[in-house]
């Protein structure tokens, strides 16, 4: 199963904000788009949606931006994925219509697989996936590089 770009962008945005040392700092969409080389239009929609869901506090205006709307350990990954994905169905038996649909057992197998997938995601929260932030931060563009001089 593959997540949509929409969910991917949402996860990246939340992870980025969660690894920052100052949780009160406001971030801008332009920062996310620059760091991850993403479309500003897409990120804007995702940030707006994450704000409506309460994952981000969004502040409008010239000095506005966004920050986490709740502690990272309260953001369950499985719940987040369910809220951001339009559909979690791995296949669409209706388009084009499959003649096996009325008696198909494979739909049940796929449903079980999706439930297992979501069951694993339900075990983790945002804090779990950024708990190694000291390894993540140096991967960010512009992170201070420590130069070691040998002499």
DSSP file (Angstrom, degrees, kcal/mol; ACC not computed):
  #  RESIDUE AA STRUCTURE BP1 BP2  ACC     N-H-->O    O-->H-N    N-H-->O    O-->H-N    TCO  KAPPA ALPHA  PHI   PSI    X-CA   Y-CA   Z-CA
    1    1 A X              0   0    0      0, 0.0     2,-0.5     0, 0.0    89,-0.0   0.000 360.0 360.0 360.0 137.0    0.0    0.0    0.0
    2    2 A X        -     0   0    0     88,-0.1     2,-0.1     0, 0.0     0, 0.0  -0.953 360.0-130.2-120.3 133.7    1.3    3.4   -0.9
    3    3 A X        -     0   0    0     -2,-0.5    85,-0.0     1,-0.1     2,-0.0  -0.446  30.7-107.5 -75.5 152.1    0.3    6.7    0.7
    4    4 A X     >  -     0   0    0     -2,-0.1     4,-2.3     1,-0.1     5,-0.1  -0.300  27.5-110.3 -71.6 163.3   -0.7    9.6   -1.4
    5    5 A X  H  > S+     0   0    0      1,-0.2     4,-3.3     2,-0.2     5,-0.3   0.865 118.7  62.4 -60.6 -35.1    1.6   12.6   -1.8
    6    6 A X  H  > S+     0   0    0      1,-0.2     4,-1.9     2,-0.2    -1,-0.2   0.939 108.0  40.1 -56.9 -49.7   -0.9   14.5    0.2
    7    7 A X  H  > S+     0   0    0      2,-0.2     4,-2.7     1,-0.2    -1,-0.2   0.897 113.9  54.8 -66.9 -40.9   -0.4   12.3    3.3
    8    8 A X  H  X S+     0   0    0     -4,-2.3     4,-2.6     1,-0.2    -2,-0.2   0.930 109.2  47.4 -57.0 -47.6    3.3   12.2    2.6
    9    9 A X  H  X S+     0   0    0     -4,-3.3     4,-2.4     1,-0.2    -1,-0.2   0.877 111.1  52.3 -63.9 -37.8    3.5   16.0    2.6
   10   10 A X  H  X S+     0   0    0     -4,-1.9     4,-2.4    -5,-0.3    -2,-0.2   0.924 111.2  46.1 -63.3 -44.8    1.5   16.1    5.8
   11   11 A X  H  X S+     0   0    0     -4,-2.7     4,-2.6     2,-0.2    -2,-0.2   0.916 112.8  49.6 -64.7 -43.8    3.8   13.7    7.6
   12   12 A X  H  X S+     0   0    0     -4,-2.6     4,-2.7    -5,-0.2    -2,-0.2   0.923 111.4  49.8 -61.0 -44.2    6.9   15.5    6.4
   13   13 A X  H  X S+     0   0    0     -4,-2.4     4,-2.3     1,-0.2     5,-0.2   0.937 113.2  45.1 -61.0 -47.9    5.5   18.8    7.6
   14   14 A X  H  X S+     0   0    0     -4,-2.4     4,-2.4     1,-0.2    -1,-0.2   0.898 113.6  50.0 -64.8 -40.0    4.6   17.5   11.0
   15   15 A X  H  X S+     0   0    0     -4,-2.6     4,-1.6     2,-0.2    -2,-0.2   0.927 109.9  51.1 -63.7 -43.8    8.0   15.7   11.4
   16   16 A X  H  < S+     0   0    0     -4,-2.7     4,-0.4     1,-0.2     3,-0.3   0.934 114.0  42.9 -58.9 -47.8    9.8   18.9   10.4
   17   17 A X  H >< S+     0   0    0     -4,-2.3     3,-1.1     1,-0.2    -1,-0.2   0.888 111.2  56.4 -66.6 -38.3    8.0   21.0   12.9
   18   18 A X  H 3< S+     0   0    0     -4,-2.4    -1,-0.2     1,-0.2    -2,-0.2   0.767 102.6  54.2 -67.8 -26.4    8.3   18.3   15.6
   19   19 A X  T 3< S+     0   0    0     -4,-1.6    -1,-0.2    -3,-0.3     2,-0.2   0.537  83.6 106.6 -87.6  -3.5   12.1   18.1   15.4
   20   20 A X  S <  S-     0   0    0     -3,-1.1   113,-0.0    -4,-0.4     5,-0.0  -0.525  70.1-137.4 -75.5 140.3   12.6   21.8   16.0
   21   21 A X  S    S+     0   0    0     -2,-0.2     2,-0.9     1,-0.2    -1,-0.1   0.827  92.5  61.4 -68.4 -31.2   13.9   22.7   19.5
   22   22 A X    >   -     0   0    0      1,-0.1     3,-1.2     2,-0.0    -1,-0.2  -0.822  62.3-175.5-101.8 100.7   11.5   25.7   19.9
   23   23 A X  T 3  S+     0   0    0     -2,-0.9    45,-0.2     1,-0.3    -1,-0.1   0.575  82.2  58.9 -72.9  -8.6    8.0   24.3   19.8
   24   24 A X  T 3  S+     0   0    0     43,-0.1    -1,-0.3     2,-0.1    -2,-0.0   0.588  80.6 111.6 -93.8 -11.4    6.5   27.9   20.0
   25   25 A X    <   -     0   0    0     -3,-1.2     2,-0.4    -8,-0.1    -5,-0.1  -0.303  66.7-129.2 -62.8 142.5    8.3   29.0   16.8
   26   26 A X        -     0   0    0     41,-0.1     2,-0.3    39,-0.1    41,-0.2  -0.792  21.4-158.1 -94.6 138.0    6.1   29.7   13.8
   27   27 A X  B     -A   66   0A   0     39,-2.9    39,-1.9    -2,-0.4     2,-0.3  -0.787   6.2-138.3-112.2 157.0    6.9   28.1   10.5
   28   28 A X    >>  -     0   0    0     -2,-0.3     4,-1.4    37,-0.2     3,-0.7  -0.833  21.1-121.0-115.6 153.8    5.9   29.2    7.0
   29   29 A X  H 3> S+     0   0    0     -2,-0.3     4,-2.7     1,-0.2     5,-0.2   0.883 112.8  61.6 -57.9 -39.3    4.8   27.2    4.1
   30   30 A X  H 3> S+     0   0    0      1,-0.2     4,-2.0     2,-0.2    -1,-0.2   0.842 100.3  54.6 -58.4 -33.5    7.8   28.5    2.1
   31   31 A X  H <> S+     0   0    0     -3,-0.7     4,-2.6     2,-0.2    -1,-0.2   0.932 110.0  45.2 -66.1 -45.1   10.2   26.9    4.5
   32   32 A X  H  X S+     0   0    0     -4,-1.4     4,-2.4     1,-0.2     5,-0.2   0.923 113.2  50.1 -64.0 -44.7    8.6   23.5    4.1
   33   33 A X  H  X>S+     0   0    0     -4,-2.7     5,-1.3     1,-0.2     4,-0.9   0.872 114.0  45.7 -64.0 -35.7    8.5   23.8    0.3
   34   34 A X  H  <5S+     0   0    0     -4,-2.0    -2,-0.2    -5,-0.2    -1,-0.2   0.935 113.3  47.8 -71.9 -46.5   12.2   24.9    0.2
   35   35 A X  H  <5S+     0   0    0     -4,-2.6    -2,-0.2     1,-0.2   106,-0.2   0.903 126.8  26.8 -62.0 -43.1   13.4   22.2    2.6
   36   36 A X  H  <5S-     0   0    0     -4,-2.4    -1,-0.2    -5,-0.2    -2,-0.2   0.414 102.6-122.6-103.1   1.0   11.6   19.3    0.9
   37   37 A X  T  <5 +     0   0    0     -4,-0.9     2,-0.2    -5,-0.2    -3,-0.2   0.956  60.2 150.6  55.1  55.0   11.4   20.8   -2.7
   38   38 A X      < -     0   0    0     -5,-1.3     2,-0.3    -6,-0.2    -1,-0.2  -0.709  54.4 -86.8-114.6 164.9    7.6   20.6   -2.8
   39   39 A X     >  -     0   0    0     -2,-0.2     4,-2.5     1,-0.1     5,-0.2  -0.555  27.3-144.9 -71.8 128.2    4.8   22.5   -4.4
   40   40 A X  H  > S+     0   0    0     -2,-0.3     4,-2.4     1,-0.2     5,-0.2   0.864 100.2  56.0 -62.0 -36.3    3.7   25.5   -2.4
   41   41 A X  H  > S+     0   0    0      2,-0.2     4,-1.7     1,-0.2    -1,-0.2   0.929 110.6  43.2 -62.3 -46.0    0.1   25.0   -3.6
   42   42 A X  H  > S+     0   0    0      2,-0.2     4,-2.3     1,-0.2    -2,-0.2   0.935 114.7  48.9 -65.8 -46.9    0.1   21.4   -2.3
   43   43 A X  H  X S+     0   0    0     -4,-2.5     4,-3.1     1,-0.2     5,-0.3   0.889 107.8  55.9 -62.2 -38.9    1.8   22.2    1.0
   44   44 A X  H  X S+     0   0    0     -4,-2.4     4,-2.2    -5,-0.2    -1,-0.2   0.917 108.8  46.6 -59.3 -44.6   -0.6   25.1    1.6
   45   45 A X  H  X S+     0   0    0     -4,-1.7     4,-2.3     2,-0.2    -1,-0.2   0.909 113.8  48.5 -63.7 -42.5   -3.6   22.7    1.2
   46   46 A X  H  X S+     0   0    0     -4,-2.3     4,-3.0     2,-0.2     5,-0.2   0.933 111.5  48.6 -65.0 -46.5   -2.1   20.2    3.5
   47   47 A X  H  X S+     0   0    0     -4,-3.1     4,-2.1     1,-0.2    -1,-0.2   0.905 111.2  51.1 -61.5 -41.7   -1.2   22.7    6.2
   48   48 A X  H  X S+     0   0    0     -4,-2.2     4,-2.2    -5,-0.3    -1,-0.2   0.932 112.6  46.0 -60.1 -45.9   -4.7   24.1    6.0
   49   49 A X  H  X S+     0   0    0     -4,-2.3     4,-2.0     2,-0.2    -2,-0.2   0.915 110.8  51.7 -64.2 -44.3   -6.2   20.6    6.5
   50   50 A X  H  <>S+     0   0    0     -4,-3.0     5,-1.7     1,-0.2     6,-1.4   0.853 109.8  51.8 -62.0 -33.2   -3.8   19.8    9.3
   51   51 A X  H ><5S+     0   0    0     -4,-2.1     3,-1.0    -5,-0.2    -2,-0.2   0.918 107.7  50.3 -67.2 -44.0   -4.9   23.0   11.0
   52   52 A X  H 3<5S+     0   0    0     -4,-2.2    -2,-0.2     1,-0.3    -1,-0.2   0.845 110.4  51.0 -62.2 -33.4   -8.6   22.1   10.6
   53   53 A X  T 3<5S-     0   0    0     -4,-2.0    -1,-0.3    -5,-0.1    -2,-0.2   0.584 116.8-115.5 -80.8 -10.1   -7.8   18.7   12.2
   54   54 A X  T < 5S+     0   0    0     -3,-1.0    -3,-0.2    -4,-0.5    -2,-0.1   0.436  86.8 113.7  91.8  -0.4   -6.0   20.4   15.1
   55   55 A X  S   <S+     0   0    0     -5,-1.7    14,-3.3    -6,-0.2    15,-0.6   0.808  82.0  34.0 -73.1 -28.8   -2.6   18.9   14.4
   56   56 A X  E    S-B   68   0A   0     -6,-1.4     2,-0.6    12,-0.3    -2,-0.3  -0.961  73.2-138.0-125.1 144.0   -1.3   22.4   13.6
   57   57 A X  E     -B   67   0A   0     10,-3.0    10,-1.7    -2,-0.4     2,-0.5  -0.900  28.5-160.7 -91.0 125.4   -2.1   25.8   15.0
   58   58 A X  E     -B   66   0A   0     -2,-0.6     2,-0.5     8,-0.2     8,-0.2  -0.935   9.2-167.0-114.4 133.6   -2.3   28.2   12.1
   59   59 A X  E     -B   65   0A   0      6,-3.3     6,-1.8    -2,-0.5     2,-0.1  -0.976  13.2-146.7-120.9 121.7   -2.0   31.9   12.5
   60   60 A X        +     0   0    0     -2,-0.5     3,-0.2     4,-0.2     2,-0.1  -0.370  49.5  51.6 -83.3 163.6   -2.9   34.1    9.5
   61   61 A X  S >  S-     0   0    0      1,-0.2     3,-1.8     2,-0.1    -2,-0.1  -0.360  98.8 -47.7 106.9 178.1   -1.4   37.4    8.6
   62   62 A X  T 3  S+     0   0    0      1,-0.3    -1,-0.2    -2,-0.1    -2,-0.0   0.861 138.1  34.6 -56.9 -42.0    1.9   39.0    7.9
   63   63 A X  T 3  S+     0   0    0     -3,-0.2    -1,-0.3     2,-0.0    -2,-0.1   0.123 101.5 114.4-100.3  20.3    3.6   37.6   11.0
   64   64 A X    <   +     0   0    0     -3,-1.8     2,-0.3     1,-0.0    -4,-0.2  -0.007  25.0 131.6 -81.9-172.1    1.6   34.4   10.9
   65   65 A X  E     - B   0  59A   0     -6,-1.8    -6,-3.3   -37,-0.1     2,-0.3  -0.976  46.1 -84.9 160.1-154.2    2.6   30.8   10.3
   66   66 A X  E     +AB  27  58A   0    -39,-1.9   -39,-2.9    -2,-0.3     2,-0.3  -0.980  30.0 173.9-147.1 158.6    2.0   27.5   11.9
   67   67 A X  E     - B   0  57A   0    -10,-1.7   -10,-3.0    -2,-0.3   -41,-0.1  -0.922  52.2 -58.8-151.4 171.1    3.3   25.2   14.7
   68   68 A X  E     - B   0  56A   0     -2,-0.3   -12,-0.3   -45,-0.2   -13,-0.1  -0.321  38.2-156.1 -58.0 137.5    2.3   22.0   16.3
   69   69 A X  S    S+     0   0    0    -14,-3.3     2,-0.3     1,-0.1   -13,-0.2   0.513  76.1  14.5 -93.6  -6.9   -1.3   22.2   17.7
   70   70 A X  S    S-     0   0    0    -15,-0.6    -1,-0.1   -13,-0.0     5,-0.1  -0.972 100.5 -70.8-157.3 161.6   -0.7   19.4   20.2
   71   71 A X    >   -     0   0    0     -2,-0.3     3,-2.2     1,-0.1     4,-0.3  -0.289  44.3-121.3 -58.9 144.3    2.2   17.5   21.7
   72   72 A X  G >  S+     0   0    0      1,-0.3     3,-1.3     2,-0.2    55,-1.1   0.802 111.1  62.3 -58.0 -31.2    3.9   15.1   19.2
   73   73 A X  G 3  S+     0   0    0      1,-0.2    -1,-0.3    53,-0.2    -2,-0.1   0.564  99.7  56.0 -75.5  -4.5    3.2   12.1   21.4
   74   74 A X  G <  S+     0   0    0     -3,-2.2     2,-0.9     1,-0.1    -1,-0.2   0.389  84.2  92.1-102.3   1.2   -0.5   12.8   21.0
   75   75 A X    <   -     0   0    0     -3,-1.3    51,-2.2    -4,-0.3     2,-0.4  -0.820  67.2-156.0 -99.6  99.9   -0.4   12.6   17.2
   76   76 A X  B  >  -C  125   0B   0     -2,-0.9     4,-2.4    49,-0.2    49,-0.3  -0.606   8.8-146.6 -79.1 129.2   -1.2    9.0   16.3
   77   77 A X  H  > S+     0   0    0     47,-2.5     4,-2.6    44,-0.4    45,-0.2   0.895  96.6  51.4 -65.5 -42.0    0.2    8.0   12.9
   78   78 A X  H  > S+     0   0    0     43,-1.1     4,-2.2    46,-0.5    -1,-0.2   0.925 112.4  46.0 -61.6 -44.8   -2.6    5.6   12.1
   79   79 A X  H  > S+     0   0    0      2,-0.2     4,-2.0     1,-0.2    -2,-0.2   0.923 112.3  51.6 -63.0 -44.4   -5.3    8.1   12.9
   80   80 A X  H  X S+     0   0    0     -4,-2.4     4,-1.8     1,-0.2     5,-0.2   0.926 109.7  49.0 -58.5 -47.3   -3.5   10.8   10.9
   81   81 A X  H  X S+     0   0    0     -4,-2.6     4,-2.4     1,-0.2    -1,-0.2   0.915 109.9  51.6 -61.4 -43.9   -3.2    8.5    7.9
   82   82 A X  H  < S+     0   0    0     -4,-2.2    -1,-0.2     1,-0.2    -2,-0.2   0.880 112.3  47.3 -59.6 -37.1   -6.9    7.7    8.0
   83   83 A X  H  < S+     0   0    0     -4,-2.0    -1,-0.2     1,-0.2    -2,-0.2   0.789 117.1  40.9 -77.3 -27.4   -7.8   11.4    8.2
   84   84 A X  H  < S+     0   0    0     -4,-1.8     2,-0.3    -5,-0.2    -2,-0.2   0.767  97.4  83.3 -93.2 -27.3   -5.5   12.4    5.3
   85   85 A X     <  -     0   0    0     -4,-2.4     3,-0.2    -5,-0.2   -82,-0.0  -0.604  63.2-153.0 -80.8 134.4   -6.1    9.6    2.8
   86   86 A X  S    S+     0   0    0     -2,-0.3     2,-0.3     1,-0.3    -1,-0.1   0.882  83.4   4.0 -69.4 -38.7   -9.2    9.8    0.6
   87   87 A X        -     0   0    0      2,-0.1    -1,-0.3    -3,-0.1    -3,-0.0  -0.996  48.8-165.5-148.4 140.8   -9.4    6.1    0.3
   88   88 A X        +     0   0    0     -2,-0.3     2,-0.4    -3,-0.2    -1,-0.1   0.281  53.7 123.6-106.7   8.3   -7.5    3.2    1.8
   89   89 A X        -     0   0    0      1,-0.2    -2,-0.1    25,-0.0    22,-0.0  -0.567  54.5-150.9 -70.3 125.3   -8.8    0.7   -0.7
   90   90 A X  S    S+     0   0    0     -2,-0.4     2,-0.3     1,-0.1    -1,-0.2   0.782  77.1  14.8 -71.6 -25.7   -5.9   -1.0   -2.4
   91   91 A X        -     0   0    0     16,-0.1     2,-0.6    -3,-0.0    -1,-0.1  -0.960  68.5-131.0-142.4 161.8   -7.8   -1.6   -5.6
   92   92 A X        -     0   0    0     -2,-0.3     3,-0.4     3,-0.2    -2,-0.0  -0.939  15.3-173.6-115.8 108.0  -11.1   -0.5   -7.2
   93   93 A X  S   >S+     0   0    0     -2,-0.6     5,-2.2     1,-0.2     8,-0.2   0.575  81.3  59.1 -76.8  -9.0  -13.1   -3.4   -8.4
   94   94 A X  B > 5S+D   97   0C   0      3,-0.2     3,-0.6     1,-0.2     2,-0.5   0.746  87.2  78.2 -92.9 -26.2  -15.7   -1.1  -10.0
   95   95 A X  T 3 5S+     0   0    0      1,-0.6    -1,-0.2    -3,-0.4    -3,-0.2  -0.916 118.7   9.6-130.6 105.3  -13.4    0.8  -12.5
   96   96 A X  T 3 5S-     0   0    0     -2,-0.5    -1,-0.6    -3,-0.2    -4,-0.0   0.690 113.8-118.9 -70.6 152.6  -13.1   -1.1  -14.7
   97   97 A X  B < 5 -D   94   0C   0     -3,-0.6     2,-0.5    -2,-0.1    -3,-0.2  -0.318  21.0-142.2 -61.9 133.5  -15.6   -3.5  -13.3
   98   98 A X    > < -     0   0    0     -5,-2.2     3,-1.7     1,-0.1     4,-0.2  -0.862   5.2-144.1 -98.6 127.9  -14.3   -6.9  -12.5
   99   99 A X  T 3  S+     0   0    0     -2,-0.5     3,-0.4     1,-0.3     4,-0.2   0.682  98.6  61.3 -66.8 -16.2  -16.6   -9.8  -13.3
  100  100 A X  T >> S+     0   0    0      1,-0.2     3,-1.5     2,-0.1     4,-0.9   0.591  74.8 100.8 -82.3 -10.3  -15.5  -11.6  -10.2
  101  101 A X  G X4 S+     0   0    0     -3,-1.7     3,-0.9     1,-0.3    -1,-0.2   0.826  73.7  55.9 -48.4 -47.0  -16.7   -8.9   -7.8
  102  102 A X  G 34 S+     0   0    0     -3,-0.4    -1,-0.3     1,-0.2    -2,-0.1   0.818 125.1  22.1 -60.8 -28.7  -19.9  -10.6   -6.7
  103  103 A X  G <4 S+     0   0    0     -3,-1.5    -1,-0.2    -4,-0.2    -2,-0.2   0.227  90.0 137.2-120.9  13.8  -18.1  -13.7   -5.5
  104  104 A X    <<  -     0   0    0     -4,-0.9     4,-0.2    -3,-0.9    -3,-0.0  -0.423  30.2-177.0 -72.3 131.0  -14.6  -12.4   -4.9
  105  105 A X  S >> S+     0   0    0     -2,-0.2     4,-1.4     2,-0.1     3,-0.5   0.589  75.5  77.8 -94.0 -16.6  -12.7  -13.5   -1.8
  106  106 A X  H 3> S+     0   0    0      1,-0.2     4,-2.7     2,-0.2     5,-0.2   0.821  83.1  64.4 -65.4 -31.0   -9.7  -11.4   -2.6
  107  107 A X  H 3> S+     0   0    0      1,-0.2     4,-2.2     2,-0.2    -1,-0.2   0.897 103.1  48.8 -58.1 -40.1  -11.5   -8.3   -1.4
  108  108 A X  H <> S+     0   0    0     -3,-0.5     4,-2.2    -4,-0.2    -1,-0.2   0.881 109.7  51.2 -66.9 -38.8  -11.6   -9.8    2.1
  109  109 A X  H  X S+     0   0    0     -4,-1.4     4,-2.1     2,-0.2    -2,-0.2   0.929 112.2  46.8 -63.1 -45.8   -7.9  -10.6    1.9
  110  110 A X  H  X S+     0   0    0     -4,-2.7     4,-2.5     1,-0.2    -2,-0.2   0.883 110.1  53.0 -65.1 -38.4   -7.1   -7.1    0.9
  111  111 A X  H  X S+     0   0    0     -4,-2.2     4,-2.3    -5,-0.2    -1,-0.2   0.909 109.2  49.3 -62.7 -41.6   -9.3   -5.6    3.6
  112  112 A X  H  X S+     0   0    0     -4,-2.2     4,-2.1     2,-0.2    -2,-0.2   0.890 110.2  51.5 -63.3 -39.4   -7.4   -7.7    6.2
  113  113 A X  H  X S+     0   0    0     -4,-2.1     4,-2.4     2,-0.2    -2,-0.2   0.912 109.7  48.8 -64.7 -43.1   -4.1   -6.5    4.8
  114  114 A X  H  X S+     0   0    0     -4,-2.5     4,-2.7     1,-0.2     5,-0.2   0.911 110.6  51.2 -63.4 -42.3   -5.2   -2.9    5.0
  115  115 A X  H  X S+     0   0    0     -4,-2.3     4,-2.0     1,-0.2    -1,-0.2   0.882 110.7  48.3 -63.5 -37.5   -6.3   -3.4    8.6
  116  116 A X  H  X S+     0   0    0     -4,-2.1     4,-1.8     2,-0.2    -2,-0.2   0.913 111.1  51.3 -67.0 -42.2   -3.0   -5.0    9.5
  117  117 A X  H  X S+     0   0    0     -4,-2.4     4,-1.9     1,-0.2    -2,-0.2   0.938 113.6  43.4 -58.0 -50.2   -1.2   -2.1    7.9
  118  118 A X  H  X S+     0   0    0     -4,-2.7     4,-2.3     1,-0.2    -1,-0.2   0.839 107.7  61.1 -67.2 -32.7   -3.2    0.5    9.8
  119  119 A X  H  X S+     0   0    0     -4,-2.0     4,-0.5    -5,-0.2    -1,-0.2   0.884 105.5  47.2 -61.1 -38.7   -2.8   -1.6   13.0
  120  120 A X  H >< S+     0   0    0     -4,-1.8     3,-1.4    -3,-0.2     4,-0.3   0.940 111.7  49.8 -67.4 -46.8    1.0   -1.2   12.7
  121  121 A X  H >< S+     0   0    0     -4,-1.9     3,-1.7     1,-0.3   -43,-1.1   0.845 102.4  63.1 -60.3 -33.3    0.6    2.6   12.1
  122  122 A X  H 3< S+     0   0    0     -4,-2.3    -1,-0.3     1,-0.3    -2,-0.2   0.713  92.5  64.9 -64.1 -20.1   -1.7    2.8   15.2
  123  123 A X  T << S+     0   0    0     -3,-1.4     2,-0.3    -4,-0.5    -1,-0.3   0.591  99.0  64.7 -77.6 -10.3    1.2    1.7   17.4
  124  124 A X    <   -     0   0    0     -3,-1.7   -47,-2.5    -4,-0.3   -46,-0.5  -0.856  58.6-165.7-122.5 149.8    3.2    4.8   16.7
  125  125 A X  B  >  -C   76   0B   0     -2,-0.3     4,-1.5   -49,-0.3     3,-0.5  -0.748  43.7 -95.1-120.5 174.1    2.9    8.5   17.3
  126  126 A X  H  > S+     0   0    0    -51,-2.2     4,-1.0   -54,-0.8   -53,-0.2   0.867 123.2  56.6 -58.8 -38.3    4.7   11.5   15.8
  127  127 A X  H  4 S+     0   0    0    -55,-1.1     3,-0.5     1,-0.2     4,-0.4   0.885 103.4  55.6 -61.7 -37.6    7.2   11.5   18.8
  128  128 A X  H >4 S+     0   0    0     -3,-0.5     3,-0.8     1,-0.2    -1,-0.2   0.910 108.3  46.9 -59.8 -42.4    8.1    7.9   18.0
  129  129 A X  H 3< S+     0   0    0     -4,-1.5    -1,-0.2     1,-0.2    -2,-0.2   0.619 119.9  38.3 -82.0 -10.2    9.0    8.7   14.4
  130  130 A X  T >< S+     0   0    0     -4,-1.0     3,-1.1    -3,-0.5    -1,-0.2   0.195  78.9 111.5-117.6  15.5   11.1   11.7   15.3
  131  131 A X  T <  S+     0   0    0     -3,-0.8     3,-0.3    -4,-0.4    -2,-0.1   0.714  77.0  56.4 -63.8 -18.7   12.7   10.4   18.5
  132  132 A X  T >>  +     0   0    0     -4,-0.2     3,-2.1     1,-0.2     4,-1.2  -0.252  67.4 142.5-102.5  43.6   16.1   10.3   16.7
  133  133 A X  H <>  +     0   0    0     -3,-1.1     4,-3.0     1,-0.3     5,-0.2   0.768  61.7  67.1 -59.0 -27.9   15.9   14.0   15.8
  134  134 A X  H 3> S+     0   0    0     -3,-0.3     4,-0.5     1,-0.2    -1,-0.3   0.765 105.8  43.4 -65.9 -22.2   19.6   14.5   16.4
  135  135 A X  H <4 S+     0   0    0     -3,-2.1     4,-0.2     2,-0.1    -1,-0.2   0.751 115.6  49.0 -87.9 -28.1   20.1   12.3   13.3
  136  136 A X  H >< S+     0   0    0     -4,-1.2     3,-1.7     1,-0.2     4,-0.4   0.895  99.8  63.6 -77.5 -41.9   17.4   14.0   11.3
  137  137 A X  H >< S+     0   0    0     -4,-3.0     3,-2.0     1,-0.3    -1,-0.2   0.873  96.0  56.3 -56.2 -44.1   18.4   17.6   11.9
  138  138 A X  T 3< S+     0   0    0     -4,-0.5    -1,-0.3     1,-0.3     5,-0.2   0.702  99.1  64.1 -64.0 -14.8   21.8   17.4   10.1
  139  139 A X  T <  S+     0   0    0     -3,-1.7    -1,-0.3    -4,-0.2     2,-0.2   0.610  82.5  99.7 -80.8 -12.0   19.9   16.2    7.0
  140  140 A X  S X  S-     0   0    0     -3,-2.0     3,-1.7    -4,-0.4  -104,-0.0  -0.510  86.3-103.7 -76.4 140.6   18.1   19.6    6.7
  141  141 A X  T 3  S+     0   0    0      1,-0.2     3,-0.1    -2,-0.2    -1,-0.1  -0.372 105.6  19.1 -60.7 139.7   19.5   22.1    4.2
  142  142 A X  T 3  S+     0   0    0      1,-0.3    -1,-0.2    -4,-0.1     2,-0.1   0.489  82.6 153.3  80.3   2.3   21.4   24.9    5.9
  143  143 A X    <   -     0   0    0     -3,-1.7    -1,-0.3    -5,-0.2     2,-0.1  -0.433  60.8 -93.4 -62.4 136.8   22.0   22.9    9.1
  144  144 A X        -     0   0    0     -3,-0.1     2,-0.5    -2,-0.1    -1,-0.1  -0.314  42.2-144.3 -55.7 124.0   25.2   24.2   10.7
  145  145 A X        -     0   0    0     -3,-0.1     2,-0.6    -2,-0.1    -1,-0.1  -0.799   6.4-137.5 -94.4 128.6   28.1   22.0    9.5
  146  146 A X        -     0   0    0     -2,-0.5     2,-0.6     2,-0.0    -2,-0.0  -0.757  15.1-152.6 -87.7 123.4   30.8   21.3   12.0
  147  147 A X        -     0   0    0     -2,-0.6     2,-0.6     2,-0.0    -2,-0.0  -0.846   3.6-158.6 -98.5 125.5   34.2   21.5   10.5
  148  148 A X        -     0   0    0     -2,-0.6     2,-0.5     2,-0.0    -2,-0.0  -0.918   8.2-153.6-106.7 116.8   36.9   19.4   12.1
  149  149 A X        -     0   0    0     -2,-0.6     2,-0.5     2,-0.0    -2,-0.0  -0.757   3.4-153.4 -91.6 129.8   40.4   20.6   11.4
  150  150 A X              0   0    0     -2,-0.5    -2,-0.0     1,-0.1     0, 0.0  -0.849 360.0 360.0-100.0 136.0   43.1   18.1   11.5
  151  151 A X              0   0    0     -2,-0.5    -1,-0.1     0, 0.0    -2,-0.0   0.417 360.0 360.0-154.3 360.0   46.4   19.4   12.3
